[in-house]
Amino acid sequence: MQENDFIAARVTEIIAEQAMIEPSDITHDSRLTDLGIDSLGLVECIFGIEEAFGISVPFNANTPEQPGFDISSVGAIIAEVEKLVARQAA
């Protein structure tokens, strides 16, 4: 499994766990709100991602609409995590 495939799978697992659904029910186009994840659930997802990958996510729960970490869809979150992991490895 390539690193990006691993990242995508792990991020999807973290989100699925928070939404209490199967990872197979999540697509890259899924939006967190459509999966039943509220603002507290989003923060829990961010913490889970940080812990899983040993990264710091530039996200402020008080201003989620601010640029820095795209949370518009699961695919966007995966892309952001891939960038953060790559930066950390460099």
Long-range contacts (C-beta under 8 A, 24 or more apart in sequence): 3-85, 4-82, 7-53, 7-78, 7-81, 7-82, 7-85, 8-78, 8-82, 10-52, 10-53, 11-49, 11-74, 11-77, 11-78, 11-81, 12-74, 12-78, 14-45, 14-48, 14-49, 14-52, 15-45, 15-74, 15-77, 17-48, 18-44, 18-45, 18-48, 26-74, 27-74, 27-75, 28-73, 28-74, 28-75, 28-78, 29-73, 29-74, 29-75, 30-73, 30-74, 31-72, 31-73, 31-74, 32-71, 32-74, 39-64, 42-71, 45-77, 49-77, 49-81, 53-81, 53-84, 53-85, 53-88, 54-88, 55-81, 55-84, 55-85, 55-88, 56-84, 57-81, 57-84
